[in-house]
Amino acid sequence: MQTELADFIRDTPAGHEAEAILRRCVHCGFCLATCPTYQLLGDERDSPRGRIYLIKQMLEGQPVTATTRTHLDRCLTCRACETACPSGVEYGHLVDIGRAVLAERGPERPAQERAARWALRAGLPNKGLFGSAMALGKLARPVLPRPLAAKVPAHSAHSAMVAPRHARRVLALAGCVQPSMAPSINTAASRVLDALGISLVEVPGAGCCGAMRFHLDDQHGGLDDARRLIDRWIGPIERGEAEGIAMTASGCGAFVRDYAHLFENDPDYASRAATVTLKTRDLAEIVAAELDRAPQIWRAEPAGTLAFHSPCTLQHGQKVVGTVERILAAAGYALTTVADAHLCCGSAGAYSILQPAIATKLRDAKLLELQRHGAAGIASANIGCISHLAGNANVPVRHWVEWVADRLRPA
């Protein structure tokens, strides 16, 4: 694709990156069949190829319009198009650049949109504030409207994480919304890893990874959150107190594993960010590496049947494919076939809140396939997807590590 970038971006790092990405696109259209919004809406502007053209027009100096913003807002950033693209177009990085230009040069959003995005930026990454709101929501859940109640998980009993006792240790991300919505996830992860001879350690203050603010019109604020997280993790890693970082939320994992790219032009953080990226693994990768000796930790009696939903951030963002399925099978679960497993469930961070009509249609289509063959439960790998799917599922929806933890032999 030929480009002629405008002066405002031509000789900037973002401009150089955007130009390189744009020139890889050969208009082949392979991305169209994998794009959830194009499949649903049928509008070329709601496809990766169409959005690439819209971004190109902005970067070449054409007017930045509310129409362009609408179509970029509708993008889930699921990155299924990247998996399908034969030319290696890094669409996710390009859409980040396009959204930054929109935020800086586009028309002001309507007041209601600005208020909603501000509330999400202020509330979701703030562990204390979100935790208090979630506690109130759980108390009021019986009287909340059904769509709102579906966003609030019911009370669930959970125990403390297993205390560190092994020489092998990995760091955990406490996160921002997961501790309030599903604290049992990290607890289950600590149990499974402990059974494999690895201790999971939460670092105090290791909160939001930065993805939430970064994707809600505040890329600078998101990077500040990321810097704080890097500062929390880098000490234990450099001192050799932990061999790596285990991500129990694939959405956070995809963003953290992009730190090296996000900070490559930051002289103060480039090296540390690259180290964090290098040391970060999805929890499934760590557990799968121990599978050769894992059978002795599982219960002998047969397990039930599950359907596995692979989040976009796991399969397209981190390129971790088939790994969770191997672990579930090793633990004794039978897995059903899920058609169109590459398509997004509609959660996508705050997307299900900001684009509820599209998100609901995508969720219901995903649940139809997940429940088609009578699975007794659904496993996933990201708290956002779990919450979104659970809002209308007929069976329990849990993180895969919780299902696996149920299969551990008694200590």
Rosetta blueprint (number, residue, H / E / L):
1 M L
2 Q L
3 T L
4 E L
5 L L
6 A L
7 D H
8 F H
9 I H
10 R H
11 D L
12 T L
13 P H
14 A H
15 G H
16 H H
17 E H
18 A H
19 E H
20 A H
21 I H
22 L H
23 R H
24 R H
25 C L
26 V L
27 H L
28 C L
29 G L
30 F H
31 C H
32 L H
33 A H
34 T H
35 C L
36 P H
37 T H
38 Y H
39 Q H
40 L H
41 L H
42 G L
43 D L
44 E H
45 R H
46 D H
47 S L
48 P H
49 R H
50 G H
51 R H
52 I H
53 Y H
54 L H
55 I H
56 K H
57 Q H
58 M H
59 L H
60 E L
61 G L
62 Q L
63 P L
64 V L
65 T L
66 A H
67 T H
68 T H
69 R H
70 T H
71 H H
72 L H
73 D H
74 R L
75 C L
76 L L
77 T L
78 C L
79 R L
80 A H
81 C H
82 E H
83 T H
84 A H
85 C L
86 P L
87 S L
88 G L
89 V L
90 E L
91 Y H
92 G H
93 H H
94 L H
95 V H
96 D H
97 I H
98 G H
99 R H
100 A H
101 V H
102 L H
103 A H
104 E H
105 R H
106 G L
107 P L
108 E L
109 R L
110 P L
111 A H
112 Q H
113 E H
114 R H
115 A H
116 A H
117 R H
118 W H
119 A H
120 L H
121 R H
122 A H
123 G H
124 L L
125 P L
126 N L
127 K H
128 G H
129 L H
130 F H
131 G H
132 S H
133 A H
134 M H
135 A H
136 L H
137 G H
138 K H
139 L H
140 A H
141 R H
142 P H
143 V H
144 L L
145 P L
146 R H
147 P H
148 L H
149 A H
150 A L
151 K L
152 V L
153 P L
154 A L
155 H L
156 S L
157 A L
158 H L
159 S L
160 A L
161 M L
162 V L
163 A L
164 P L
165 R L
166 H L
167 A L
168 R E
169 R E
170 V E
171 L E
172 A E
173 L L
174 A L
175 G L
176 C L
177 V L
178 Q H
179 P H
180 S H
181 M H
182 A L
183 P L
184 S H
185 I H
186 N H
187 T H
188 A H
189 A H
190 S H
191 R H
192 V H
193 L H
194 D H
195 A H
196 L L
197 G L
198 I E
199 S E
200 L E
201 V E
202 E E
203 V L
204 P L
205 G L
206 A L
207 G L
208 C L
209 C L
210 G L
211 A H
212 M H
213 R H
214 F H
215 H L
216 L L
217 D L
218 D L
219 Q H
220 H H
221 G H
222 G H
223 L H
224 D H
225 D H
226 A H
227 R H
228 R H
229 L H
230 I H
231 D H
232 R H
233 W H
234 I H
235 G H
236 P H
237 I H
238 E H
239 R L
240 G L
241 E L
242 A L
243 E L
244 G E
245 I E
246 A E
247 M E
248 T L
249 A L
250 S H
251 G H
252 C H
253 G H
254 A H
255 F H
256 V H
257 R L
258 D L
259 Y H
260 A H
261 H H
262 L H
263 F L
264 E L
265 N L
266 D L
267 P L
268 D L
269 Y L
270 A H
271 S H
272 R H
273 A H
274 A H
275 T H
276 V H
277 T H
278 L H
279 K H
280 T E
281 R E
282 D E
283 L H
284 A H
285 E H
286 I H
287 V H
288 A H
289 A L
290 E L
291 L H
292 D H
293 R H
294 A H
295 P H
296 Q H
297 I H
298 W E
299 R L
300 A L
301 E L
302 P L
303 A L
304 G L
305 T E
306 L E
307 A E
308 F E
309 H L
310 S L
311 P L
312 C H
313 T H
314 L H
315 Q H
316 H H
317 G H
318 Q L
319 K L
320 V L
321 V L
322 G L
323 T H
324 V H
325 E H
326 R H
327 I H
328 L H
329 A H
330 A H
331 A L
332 G L
333 Y L
334 A E
335 L E
336 T L
337 T L
338 V L
339 A L
340 D L
341 A L
342 H L
343 L L
344 C L
345 C L
346 G L
347 S L
348 A L
349 G L
350 A L
351 Y H
352 S H
353 I H
354 L H
355 Q L
356 P H
357 A H
358 I H
359 A H
360 T H
361 K H
362 L H
363 R H
364 D H
365 A H
366 K H
367 L H
368 L H
369 E H
370 L H
371 Q L
372 R L
373 H L
374 G L
375 A L
376 A L
377 G E
378 I E
379 A E
380 S E
381 A L
382 N L
383 I H
384 G H
385 C H
386 I H
387 S H
388 H H
389 L H
390 A H
391 G L
392 N L
393 A L
394 N L
395 V L
396 P L
397 V E
398 R E
399 H E
400 W H
401 V H
402 E H
403 W H
404 V H
405 A H
406 D L
407 R L
408 L E
409 R L
410 P L
411 A L
